[in-house]
Amino acid sequence: MTTSGPRACFILFFLHVVIFLSLLFYNSFLTHRALQSHPNSAHGDIRILVWHWPFGRSYSLDGNKCLKMYNISRCLLTDDRADFSAADVVVFHHYELSRGLSSVPLHLNRPTSQHWVWMSLEPPVNNVNLTQLNGLFNWTMSYRRDADISIPYGKTMLGGDNLSFPAAPNRSCFASWVVSKYKPHQTRAAFYQRLKKHVPIEVYGRWNKKPLPDKKLLPTISNCLFYLSFENSEKKDYISEKLWRNAFQAGAVPVVLGPNKATYEAMTPPHSFIHVADFNSPADLATYLKVLSVDRQAYEKYLEWHNTYRIKTYSDWRERLCQICVKYPSLPARKVYYNLDSWVNS
């Protein structure tokens, strides 16, 4: 008894240690698996599969583009559909879905932790055939500020842009407008037809067979005092490159027609635009523009924001896709759009 007692205690102690370590390892293993499978886990790379490229234009994804181009870490982009089962997020661009150029892979075994993203930068009128997509998507990706992943055409940032434009007296053009898809029933078309009776407007684009190559777009507009940033749809938050690029980056004062004035004020630099809603008629607007054109001090107040703000525009779809990883930790884990049409048209 004197020798077997300590030995028995040691064996019992050893067994307790083994059991404790085994349980500790097992719990650690389960925790690791849970973190890896949790949709908002901050551990490991986030794999994003682009099911089809918007409008058929593909981009190179060699290497870690999010890190190398935009300094966004742990974010891997792929357009290889063979990666479907390993993808954390799958992105579908609506244009291709709505026109039957692509389809959602309902025949594949979708992982329970995988999230599907509906993406479109088009206004509601162009987002057709939405009903068939109800109950499939977890997150929306749109120019709208209330989208799960908001990807506006541009945004206002602090810091002067140091851009130089022709001085107001040296500009040879009063106002310009670049338009390719002109439709007479649109509000912007009717407003233009009335405005041009009072002020000269140089029109470019496919509509009047005067297209501007990209390298000539901004230099041409920069010679104009005003630019008509007229949107083809007056819907919530829809402010396109017509403002962010065409007017702001060219240094022309934008005359805007689109969402309400409060939306523009929330998204753009202070005192940087002229909203058509502030005037009773196109004739009244024309009168104001004429006064500004000869009052250099009043005109240049619309350009003072360039000293303290700058504009960032988005044109590369890879940069937009990388934004998913930035938002990923805060995105809702169990959200489903059972009525996508209702959200798009809200």
N, C-alpha and C positions, 0 to 999 in steps of 0.2 A: 504493500500500500504506500510505503514511503517513497518509492521510485515511480510508481505508476500515476500517483496523484499529480505531480508537477507536469509529467509528460501529457497527461490527459488535458490539463488546463492549457498547455501550450498548443496542443492540437486544436482544442476548441477555440482558442484565441486566433489561431492561424485561419481556421475556417471562417470566423467572423470577418477577418480582414479581407479574405478572398471574396466573400459574398458582398461586402461593402464596396470594394473596388469594382466588382462586376456590375453592381447596381449603378455606381457612379458613372462608369463607362457607358452603360446602356442609356442612362438618362441623358448623358452628353450627346450620344449618338442621335437619340430622338429629337433633342433640341436642335442639333445641327440640321437634321432632315426637315424639321418644321421651319427653320429660318430659310432654308434653301427653297422650300416650296411655297412659303408665304408670299403673296403677290407684292407686298410692299417691303420685302426684306431689303436691308441695306447691304447685305453680304453677297459677294459674287457679282459677276457681270450680268447686266440686263441685256437679253438678246431680243432684238427687234427684227421681225421679218416683214419686209415690204412685199406683199403678195403680188402687186403689180405696180409699175411706176406710173405716176400721173401723166396722162396724155401720151404714153408710149415712149417718153424720153428717159432713158436709163442713165445712171451715174455710176462712176467707178466706186467700188467699195473695198478695194484692196487696202489691207492694213487697217489700223484702227482710226477711221476717219473722224469720229467724234472727238477723240483725244488730240489727234494731230492738227485738225483744222479748227476746232472750237474749244479745245481744252476742257472737254467734258469726259470724265473718266468712267470706267466700268460700263461702257455703253457700246455694244456691238451691233452693227447694222449688217443685214444680209438680205439678198433677194433670191436666194436658193430655196426653192420650195421643199427640197429634201430636208431642210432644217425645221420643218413645221412642228414636229413633236417636241423639239428642244427649245422652241421660241417662248419667251415670256409674254411677248406682245406681237400681235399680227395686225398690220395696218392695211386697210382697204380704201382706195380712193374711189369716191362715189361715181365719178363720170363713167368709168369703165363698167361698174356694176349696173348702172342705170341703163346703159345702152347695150348690154349683153356682150361686151367685149371681154369680160371676165366674170367669174362667179365665186361665191363664197364656198369653201370646201366642206360642205355638210356631210360628204361621204367619208371624211377622215375622222379618226378618233381624236377629238379635241381634249387636251389635258385640262383637268378641272381648275388648275391655277392659271391657265392661259387667258389673257385678255385680248379682246378684239376691239380695234379702234376704227371708227367711221371718220373719214377725213374728206373735207371739201373746203375750198376757198371761194366757192361760187355763192351768189345770193340765192335765196330760196326758190326763185322762179326757175333757176337752172337745175335744181336738185329734184329731179322727177323720179317716179317709181320707188318711193320710199316705203310704202306699206309692206312690200315683200321682205323687208329687212327688219321688221319688228321682232324684238326679243333676241336678236343675235349679237348686238354690240354692247360693250361695257362702258366705253368712253368715246367722247366726241372730240374731234380735232378741227378747229375752225378759226376764222378771224374773229369770231365773237368773244367778248370778254368773259362770258359765262360758260364757255366751252370747258370741258375737263382739261384739255391742253389747248390753250389759246395761242394761235400763231398769226398775229396780225401781219398785214403787208408791210407795216413799218411801225416804229415807235419813237417817242421823244426821249432823249437822253441829255443829261447835264454835260456841259463842256462845249465851248464854241467850236464851230466847224471849220473856221479859217478858210472858207470858200470865198473866192473873188468873182464878182459879177460886173457886167458893164454898168456904169453909173446911169441913173435914171435918164438924164438928158441925152445920153448916147444910144439909147435903145430905139431902134428903127421901127419896132412893131408895137402896136397898142395892145392887142390881145390875140391869143392863139388858142386853138383847140385841136387835139389829135383824137380822131375817132375812126374806128374801123367798122363797127357793127351799129350803124345808124338805123333806128327804127322810128318812123314818124309818130307812132302812138305813145312813145315814151315821153315822160315829163321833160327830160333834158332837151329833146328835139324841139318841142313846142317852145320852150324858153329860149333856146338858141335862135329860132326863127324870128322871135319878137325882138330879142336883144340886138341882133345884127342890123336892124333898121336904124339903130341909134349910134352904134360905135363900130369901127372896123374890126373884123375878126378874121385872122388868117387860119384856114382850116387845112389840116393835114390828115393823112391816114388812107386806108384802103377805100373808105367811102367815096372820097372824091378823087381817087386815083393819084394821090400825092403821098405815098408812104415815106416815112422817115427811117432810114437805117439807124440802128442803135447808136452808132458813133456820132450821128448828126442830131439825135433827138434833143439832148440837153442843150447843146450849143445853139440850136435853133430857138428853143423856148426861152433861153436866157436873154435873147435880144428883145423879148416882149415885156411890157410892164405888167401885164396880167395874163393868167392862164385859167381857162375854164376847166376846173376839176369837177366835171359833171359825171356823177355815177349813173350807171344804167338801171340802178335799183335803189329805191329810197327805204332801205331796210335797216334793222337794228345793227349798229356797229359796222356796217359795210362801208369802209373807207379804203379804197384800193390804191394801187400804184399811181393812179391819176393825180393824187395829192402828194403822197410820200416821195415819189421819184420825180414825176414830170414837173410838178410845180416847185416843191421845196428844194430839191437838189439842183434845179436849174436857176433858182433865185428869182423866180417870178412870183408875184403876189397872187395866190390862188383865190378864185371866185368859186365857191363850193355849192354844190347841189347834191344832197344825199340824205343821211340821217339828220336828226334835229341838231340845232346849234349846240345844245348842251353836250352832245356826244363829241363833237369836234373840240369843244373847249376842254373836255376831260382828257383827250388823247394827244392834242397838238400843243406846240409852244404858245405862250400867251400873245395875243394880238398878232396872229400870223395868217389870218384868212378873212375873207369877206363872205358872209353867208347870204344867199339869195333871199332867205326868209325874212331878213331885216328890212326888206323893201316891198312897197305895195305893188310894184310892177317892174317889169324889165326896163321900162323907160326911166323909172326912178333910180334904179341901179345904174343905168348908163350915165345919168346925170352925176351921180356920186363918183363914178370912175373917171369921168372927164375932169372933175374938180381935183381929184388925187393926181391925175397925170400932169397937172401944171403946178401943183403945190408939192415941191420936192420934199420939204420937211415932213409934211403929213404922210406922203407916200413912203418915205424911208423908215417911218416908225413901224411899218409892217415888216421890215427886214431886220429890225434891231435884235430880234430873238437869236439871230445867227451868232451874236457875240457871247451868248451864255448857254445856248442849247445846240444840239446837233441831232440829226435824224439817222436812224439805222433802218435800213431796208433789208428784207429777206427775199432772196430769189433762188437760192440753192435748196432743193428739197431735202438734201442731207442735213443741212443745218436745222430745218424744221423738224425732221425726224429725231434728231439728237435731243431736241427739247423734251421729248417724252421722258428721257432719263432724268432730266432736271426736275420734272414734275412727279416722277414715279413714286417717291416715298410718301407723298401726300395725297395720292389719288385714291378714290374710294375702292375698297377691295371687292365689294359684292354688288356693285351697281349694274343694272341692266336697263337698256332703253326699250321698253315694251311698246312705246308709241313714238318712234323716231320722227315721224312726220310732224307730230305735235310740237316737238322741240324745235325742229328746223324752221317751222313756220310761226314760231311764237314771237 
